[in-house]
Amino acid sequence: MLKLTKSTFLSLFILFFFLSPYSLQAEPTAATTKHSLWEMDTKNGKVYLMGSIHFLRKQDYPLPPIMEEIYNKSNVIAFEADLNEANSTQVQQLALDAALYKNDETLSMRVTPEVFEQIQRTLKKLGQSPNMLNSYKPWFASVNLAVLDAQVAGYEPSLGIDNHFHKKATNDKKGLAFFEKASFQIKMLSDTNPFIKNDT
């Protein structure tokens, strides 16, 4: 059975390679292989912007050589959030507290019957118990439905580009920078209420 991974609470990452300060203009880097890496020129040097994919498959590696080349010559690698922080016990507990209903409330009470039936059908299709998410709020249910669907298709968060370069940069003792706290992203997700039933 597939497991829900708590590190997937974070939204998709945007990964930056820093060689110099920010710029205002951007053009795709020249390479024969398609990729999501952009080069930004300034009078002081270059900054590289990579659109990171949070889930990949084993067959998606190795990455296009240009990505590794730019990484190797970059001094600082900047992420949207720190994966080490996201995987900490404190942040995982914070996410769980934000995701779980309290006082006997359930997901089926907070979304329309049509939406809940669709959630149940999707879970059954993915080989899960149809009620496994009933204790959780809509934002958590929607995130984890997407996670489960991706994992069934062979995609894994552990193979995502952000995770790949985060581990690599840590091992290589590169400079690391983070734009947001994991706690901020959890709050951002938990403050959204898709498909909430109108009780008025």
C-alpha positions in Angstrom: 0.0 0.0 0.0 1.2 3.5 -0.8 2.1 5.7 2.1 1.2 9.4 2.5 4.4 11.3 2.8 4.3 14.3 5.1 7.0 16.1 3.1 4.4 16.5 0.3 2.6 19.1 2.4 4.8 21.7 0.7 3.8 23.1 -2.6 5.9 22.7 -5.7 9.3 24.2 -5.3 10.9 26.8 -7.4 14.7 26.2 -7.4 17.2 29.0 -7.9 20.9 28.7 -8.8 22.7 31.9 -7.8 25.9 33.1 -9.4 25.2 36.7 -8.8 22.4 39.2 -7.7 18.9 39.2 -9.2 18.1 40.4 -12.7 15.1 41.8 -14.5 15.3 39.9 -17.9 15.3 36.2 -18.6 15.8 34.0 -21.6 15.9 30.2 -21.9 19.3 28.7 -21.8 20.6 27.3 -25.0 20.6 23.5 -25.0 19.5 20.7 -27.3 17.5 18.9 -24.5 14.3 20.4 -23.3 14.4 21.5 -19.7 13.0 24.0 -17.2 16.1 26.1 -16.6 16.3 29.8 -17.4 19.2 32.1 -17.5 18.9 35.7 -16.3 21.6 38.3 -17.2 22.5 41.4 -15.2 25.4 43.8 -15.4 26.9 41.9 -12.4 26.6 38.4 -13.7 24.0 35.6 -14.1 21.2 34.0 -12.1 19.7 30.7 -13.1 16.0 29.9 -12.4 14.7 26.3 -12.5 11.1 25.4 -12.4 11.3 22.3 -10.1 9.1 19.2 -10.5 8.2 17.8 -7.1 7.7 14.2 -8.3 9.8 12.2 -10.8 10.4 8.6 -11.8 13.7 6.7 -11.8 13.7 6.7 -15.6 13.7 10.6 -15.6 17.3 10.5 -14.4 19.9 11.5 -15.3 18.7 15.0 -15.6 19.7 17.1 -18.6 23.4 17.8 -18.4 22.9 21.5 -18.4 21.2 21.4 -15.1 24.1 19.6 -13.4 26.6 21.9 -15.1 24.9 25.0 -13.8 24.6 23.5 -10.4 28.3 22.7 -10.3 29.4 26.2 -11.0 26.8 27.9 -8.7 27.8 29.2 -5.3 24.4 29.4 -3.6 21.3 27.2 -4.2 18.1 28.8 -3.1 14.9 26.9 -2.5 11.3 27.9 -1.7 11.6 26.1 1.7 14.0 23.9 3.6 13.3 20.2 3.1 15.1 19.4 6.3 12.8 21.7 8.2 9.8 20.2 6.4 10.7 16.7 7.5 11.3 17.7 11.2 9.1 16.2 13.9 8.0 19.7 14.9 6.8 20.7 11.4 5.2 17.3 10.8 3.2 17.7 14.0 2.2 21.2 13.0 0.9 19.9 9.7 -1.0 17.1 11.3 -2.6 19.5 13.8 -3.6 21.7 10.9 -4.9 18.8 8.8 -7.0 16.9 11.4 -10.6 17.7 12.3 -11.4 18.0 16.0 -14.6 17.6 18.0 -15.9 14.6 15.9 -16.1 16.8 12.7 -15.3 15.0 9.5 -14.6 15.7 5.8 -18.0 14.3 4.8 -19.7 17.0 7.0 -17.7 19.8 5.4 -17.9 19.1 1.7 -20.9 18.4 -0.5 -22.1 14.8 -0.8 -21.1 14.9 -4.5 -17.6 15.9 -3.7 -17.2 13.3 -0.9 -18.5 10.6 -3.2 -16.0 11.6 -5.8 -13.2 11.4 -3.2 -14.3 8.0 -2.1 -14.4 6.7 -5.7 -10.9 8.1 -6.4 -9.5 6.5 -3.2 -11.0 3.1 -4.2 -9.6 3.5 -7.7 -6.1 4.2 -6.1 -6.4 1.0 -4.0 -7.1 2.8 -0.7 -9.9 2.7 1.8 -12.7 5.0 0.7 -12.9 6.7 4.1 -9.1 7.0 4.8 -9.3 10.8 4.5 -12.5 11.4 6.3 -10.8 12.7 9.4 -8.8 15.3 7.4 -9.6 18.8 6.1 -10.2 19.4 2.4 -6.8 21.0 1.8 -5.0 17.9 3.1 -7.3 15.5 1.3 -6.8 17.3 -2.1 -3.0 17.3 -1.6 -2.8 13.7 -0.7 -5.2 12.6 -3.5 -2.7 14.2 -5.9 0.2 12.5 -4.1 -1.4 9.1 -4.3 -2.3 9.5 -7.9 1.3 10.4 -8.8 2.7 7.5 -6.8 0.4 5.0 -8.6 1.7 6.4 -11.9 5.3 5.7 -10.7 6.3 9.2 -9.5 7.9 9.7 -6.2 8.6 12.8 -4.1 12.0 11.4 -3.1 13.0 11.7 -6.7 11.8 15.2 -7.2 14.3 17.8 -8.6 14.1 19.9 -5.4 14.9 16.9 -3.3 17.7 15.8 -5.7 19.5 19.2 -5.5 18.8 19.8 -1.8 20.6 16.6 -0.9 23.4 17.3 -3.4 23.9 20.9 -2.2 23.9 19.7 1.5 26.5 17.1 0.8 28.6 19.5 -1.3 28.4 22.1 1.4 27.0 24.7 -1.1 25.5 27.9 0.2 21.8 27.4 0.9 19.0 29.9 0.9 15.3 29.6 1.6 12.5 32.0 0.8 9.8 30.7 3.1 9.3 28.7 6.3 7.6 25.3 6.0 5.2 26.6 8.7 4.1 29.4 6.4 3.3 27.0 3.6 1.3 24.8 5.9 -0.7 27.8 7.0 -1.2 28.9 3.4 -2.5 25.5 2.5 -4.7 25.1 5.6 -6.3 28.5 5.1 -7.7 27.4 1.7 -11.1 25.8 1.7 -11.9 24.2 -1.7 -15.4 22.6 -2.1 -16.6 23.7 1.3 -20.3 23.2 1.7 -22.4 26.3 2.2 -24.2 25.9 5.5 -26.0 29.2 5.4 
